[in-house]
């Protein structure tokens, strides 16, 4: 018997997808794809200039001629794909070159590429930890770090956000014969605040724990020359593992790990997301190499972006908006209720301003917000325009 669209009849009797979707809709948590008219922090579409405050292209390099040209040249030479995993036949000289450049940039012994930042995070934690080990994680860590620790089989606990003393309490109250691993973001992607890495690293060293830091939103923006938050730490407090991605400041796609040589070799042999994934496409690797080269040649970009973000935060606060103003290029405009955040985002889109509503489980319940990110595409006048539009739309919604 054939049911709807050629599926067996019993398939059409299942109600749980619609039931689950209805629950999400009732809670203001239903997500839907919205086609973007273009990419980048600013663009012109149908005669209107759009401001995109939801882009992670922090250094405005996605359309940079050098970056795009490098990607095209890589396709001409190596084709559109790597065709196999790195341990089969997918390991091209490009991959090795980028790893060497990254290691030098981060001032670590070695680096290893992964198919995405998510795969790097999951693969690293599942390779390092297992039954009998203990993982301590910041309560607001990225979902990929949460999934990695869950999949590892290790026991895990979460300490209060950016609270080194609570981390110390948990480590002291939970002895283990296995490994101890402390995991944190450096820049938290939905709040924009920065982890107190020196204090966290001090606690980790006190208990002999490995320290893993995700620098996804810090590379290219924070630290001297955009080398990240970890780069400024003294040698004894540097993390054992630095995680990162090319999909933000480095204008490409893929993830990476920076670490000591022996840890790199261990990941090559144990990280399932590395072993069983096709290598990054040549174009992605070449684009990341070009973007890294541009950052190295223009280290002032990081400081310039931090300054613009500070100025934008001041503009929003001067207009009386409830801003959770972190220390980075990411600003959180706190709304509270899910439906209100979605409505505000939709109204701003009508004004050619993109600011995505972020709701649970990405953020805690009752803290729905607009996540605003500043990029080098945003000129001072764009920031003024954006602040005015957001403030006007906010007040209109409040009086509706």
C-alpha positions in Angstrom: 0.0 0.0 0.0 1.3 3.4 -0.9 0.7 6.5 1.1 1.6 10.2 0.7 4.3 11.0 -1.9 5.1 7.4 -2.5 5.9 6.5 1.1 4.5 3.4 2.7 1.1 4.0 4.3 2.3 3.3 7.9 4.8 6.3 7.5 1.9 8.7 7.0 0.3 7.7 10.3 3.2 8.9 12.4 2.2 12.0 14.3 5.3 12.8 16.5 7.0 15.1 14.0 4.0 17.5 13.9 3.4 17.1 17.7 7.0 18.0 18.4 6.9 20.9 16.0 3.7 22.2 17.6 5.3 22.2 21.0 8.3 24.1 19.7 5.9 26.6 18.0 3.9 27.1 21.3 7.2 27.8 23.2 8.4 30.3 20.6 11.3 28.0 19.8 10.5 26.9 16.2 13.4 27.6 13.9 13.2 28.1 10.2 15.7 28.7 7.5 15.8 32.2 6.0 17.5 32.8 2.7 20.1 35.5 2.9 20.3 37.9 0.0 24.2 38.0 0.2 27.1 37.5 2.5 29.3 39.9 4.5 28.8 42.6 7.1 27.4 45.0 4.6 25.9 44.5 1.1 23.6 46.0 -1.4 20.5 44.0 -2.4 17.6 45.3 -4.7 18.9 48.8 -4.3 19.0 48.8 -0.5 22.1 48.8 1.6 21.9 46.0 4.2 23.7 45.9 7.5 24.4 42.4 8.7 25.1 42.3 12.5 24.9 38.5 12.6 27.9 37.7 10.5 31.1 36.0 11.8 33.2 37.4 9.0 34.9 39.6 11.6 37.8 40.8 9.5 35.7 41.3 6.3 37.9 38.9 4.3 35.3 36.6 2.8 35.2 38.7 -0.4 38.9 39.8 -0.2 40.5 39.4 -3.7 43.5 37.6 -2.3 41.5 35.1 -0.4 39.0 34.4 -3.2 41.9 34.2 -5.7 43.8 31.7 -3.6 40.7 29.5 -3.5 40.2 29.6 -7.3 43.9 28.8 -7.9 43.6 25.8 -5.5 40.6 24.5 -7.5 42.5 24.8 -10.7 45.4 22.8 -9.3 43.8 20.2 -7.0 40.2 20.2 -8.0 37.1 20.7 -5.9 37.7 18.1 -3.2 40.4 16.2 -1.4 38.7 12.9 -2.3 39.7 10.9 0.8 40.6 11.2 4.5 44.0 12.5 5.5 45.1 9.0 6.5 44.1 7.6 3.0 45.1 9.8 0.1 43.6 13.1 1.1 46.7 14.6 2.8 47.8 17.3 0.3 50.8 19.6 0.8 48.4 22.4 1.3 47.1 20.8 4.5 50.6 20.5 5.9 51.5 24.0 4.9 48.5 25.5 6.7 49.2 23.4 9.8 52.8 24.7 9.9 51.7 28.3 9.5 49.1 27.9 12.2 51.5 26.4 14.6 53.9 29.3 14.1 51.0 31.9 14.4 49.7 30.4 17.6 53.3 29.7 19.0 52.6 26.0 19.6 54.6 22.9 18.5 52.0 21.5 16.1 48.5 22.0 14.6 46.0 19.6 13.1 43.1 20.4 10.7 39.6 19.0 11.1 36.5 19.2 8.9 34.9 21.8 11.1 35.2 23.5 14.4 32.5 21.2 15.7 34.4 18.1 14.6 37.6 19.4 16.1 35.9 19.9 19.5 34.1 16.6 19.6 37.1 14.7 18.2 39.5 16.2 20.7 37.5 15.6 23.8 36.6 12.0 22.8 40.2 11.3 22.1 41.5 12.7 25.3 38.9 11.5 27.8 37.1 8.3 28.6 35.6 6.3 31.4 37.3 7.0 34.7 38.3 10.5 33.6 36.8 13.8 34.8 35.9 16.8 32.7 35.1 20.2 34.2 33.4 22.6 31.8 32.1 26.2 31.9 28.4 26.2 32.1 28.1 28.4 29.0 30.5 26.4 26.7 29.6 26.0 23.1 27.3 23.0 22.2 30.2 21.2 20.4 32.2 21.1 23.7 29.1 19.9 25.5 28.6 17.1 23.0 32.2 16.2 23.0 32.3 15.7 26.8 29.0 13.7 26.7 30.3 11.4 24.0 33.6 10.8 25.7 32.2 8.5 28.3 34.0 10.5 31.0 32.3 11.9 34.1 31.6 15.6 33.6 30.6 18.5 35.8 29.9 22.1 34.9 31.2 25.0 36.9 29.5 28.4 37.2 30.2 30.7 34.2 33.6 32.3 34.4 34.0 31.3 38.1 37.5 29.9 38.8 36.7 29.4 42.5 33.8 27.2 41.8 36.0 25.2 39.4 38.5 24.8 42.3 35.7 23.7 44.6 34.5 21.0 42.1 38.1 19.7 41.5 38.8 19.5 45.2 35.5 17.7 45.9 35.7 15.2 43.1 39.0 13.2 43.2 39.7 10.8 40.4 42.4 8.4 39.5 42.0 9.2 35.8 42.7 12.4 33.9 41.3 15.8 34.8 40.4 18.0 31.9 39.2 21.6 32.2 37.4 23.0 29.1 36.3 26.5 28.4 35.6 28.9 25.6 37.8 32.0 25.6 35.3 34.4 24.0 31.7 33.2 24.6 29.8 33.4 21.4 26.4 34.4 22.7 27.4 36.8 25.5 30.6 38.3 24.2 32.4 38.1 27.5 35.9 36.6 27.9 37.0 33.8 30.3 39.4 34.7 33.1 42.0 32.4 31.5 44.9 33.2 33.8 42.8 32.3 36.9 41.3 29.2 35.2 44.7 28.0 34.1 46.1 28.5 37.6 43.4 26.3 39.1 43.9 23.7 36.3 47.7 23.5 37.0 47.0 23.3 40.8 45.1 20.1 40.3 47.3 18.7 37.4 44.5 19.0 34.9 44.8 19.4 31.2 43.5 22.7 29.9 41.5 22.9 26.7 40.5 26.4 25.4 38.2 27.0 22.4 39.4 30.2 20.7 36.9 30.1 17.8 35.7 33.7 18.4 39.0 35.0 19.6 41.4 34.2 16.7 41.8 37.2 14.5 40.3 39.6 17.0 41.7 39.1 20.5 45.3 39.3 21.6 48.4 40.8 20.0 47.9 40.7 16.2 44.8 38.6 16.6 46.6 35.6 18.0 43.9 34.9 20.5 43.4 35.2 24.3 45.8 32.4 25.1 48.7 34.0 23.4 49.2 36.6 26.2 49.4 33.9 29.0 52.8 33.1 30.5 54.3 29.9 29.3 53.4 27.9 32.4 49.7 28.8 32.1 49.3 28.3 28.3 46.6 25.7 27.5 47.5 22.1 26.5 45.0 22.3 23.6 43.9 25.4 21.6 40.8 24.8 19.5 39.8 27.1 16.6 38.0 27.5 13.3 38.5 29.0 9.9 34.9 29.9 9.5 35.0 33.2 11.3 38.0 35.6 11.1 39.8 33.4 8.6 37.1 33.6 6.0 36.9 29.9 5.1 35.7 26.6 6.5 37.2 24.0 8.8 38.5 23.6 12.3 41.9 23.1 13.9 43.8 22.1 17.0 47.0 23.6 18.3 49.0 21.6 20.8 52.3 19.8 21.5 53.6 17.4 19.0 52.8 14.3 21.0 49.2 15.4 21.5 48.9 16.0 17.8 50.1 12.5 17.0 47.6 11.1 19.6 44.8 12.9 17.9 45.8 11.6 14.5 45.5 8.1 15.9 42.4 8.5 18.2 40.2 11.4 17.0 37.4 9.6 15.1 36.2 12.8 13.6 39.7 13.2 12.0 40.3 9.6 11.1 36.9 9.0 9.4 36.4 12.4 7.7 37.4 13.4 4.2 40.1 16.1 4.3 39.2 19.7 3.9 38.8 20.8 0.2 41.8 22.5 -1.3 39.9 25.7 -1.8 39.0 26.0 1.9 42.6 25.4 2.9 44.0 27.9 0.4 41.5 30.5 1.4 42.4 30.1 5.1 46.1 30.3 4.3 45.5 33.6 2.4 43.4 35.0 5.2 46.0 34.1 7.7 48.6 35.7 5.6 46.6 38.9 5.4 46.1 39.0 9.2 49.9 38.5 9.7 50.6 41.3 7.2 48.0 43.6 8.9 48.1 42.9 12.6 46.4 46.2 13.4 43.0 44.8 12.1 42.4 43.1 15.4 42.8 46.2 17.4 40.7 48.2 14.9 37.8 45.7 15.2 38.0 45.8 19.0 37.7 49.6 18.9 34.7 49.5 16.6 33.0 47.0 18.9 33.6 49.2 21.9 32.2 52.2 20.1 29.1 50.4 18.9 28.4 49.1 22.5 28.6 52.7 23.7 26.2 53.9 21.0 23.7 51.3 22.0 23.9 52.0 25.7 23.7 55.8 25.1 20.3 55.0 23.4 19.1 53.3 26.5 19.1 49.7 25.2 19.5 46.7 27.6 22.9 45.6 26.4 24.9 42.8 27.9 28.1 44.4 26.7 31.0 42.0 26.8 34.6 42.6 26.1 34.7 41.5 22.5 33.2 42.0 19.0 30.0 40.2 20.2 27.3 42.2 21.9 24.0 40.7 23.3 20.9 42.8 23.3 18.8 41.2 26.0 15.1 40.8 25.3 13.9 37.9 27.5 10.9 36.3 25.9 11.3 34.2 22.8 8.5 35.6 20.8 9.5 39.2 21.5 13.1 38.5 20.3 11.8 36.9 17.1 9.5 39.8 16.4 12.2 42.4 17.0 14.6 40.5 14.7 11.8 40.3 12.0 11.1 44.1 12.3 14.8 44.9 11.9 15.0 42.7 8.8 12.2 44.8 7.3 14.6 47.8 7.8 17.4 45.9 6.0 19.3 45.1 9.2 20.1 41.5 10.0 20.2 40.7 13.8 19.3 37.1 14.6 17.2 36.2 17.6 18.9 33.6 19.8 16.7 31.5 22.0 17.0 28.4 24.3 18.6 25.9 24.3 21.4 28.1 22.8 21.0 30.5 25.8 19.4 29.9 29.2 15.6 30.1 29.5 14.3 33.6 29.8 17.4 35.2 28.2 16.4 35.4 24.6 18.4 38.1 22.8 19.6 39.6 19.6 23.2 38.5 19.1 25.1 41.4 17.5 28.5 41.1 16.0 30.7 43.9 14.7 32.9 43.4 11.7 35.5 45.4 9.8 32.9 45.8 7.1 31.0 48.2 9.4 32.2 51.8 8.9 31.5 54.3 11.7 28.5 55.6 9.9 27.1 52.1 9.6 27.4 51.7 13.4 25.5 54.9 13.9 22.8 53.9 11.5 22.6 50.5 13.0 22.3 51.8 16.6 19.6 54.3 15.5 17.6 51.6 13.7 17.8 49.1 16.6 16.8 51.8 19.1 13.9 53.0 17.1 12.6 49.5 16.4 13.0 48.6 20.0 11.0 51.5 21.3 8.3 50.9 18.6 8.0 47.3 19.8 7.9 48.4 23.5 4.9 50.7 22.9 3.0 48.5 20.5 
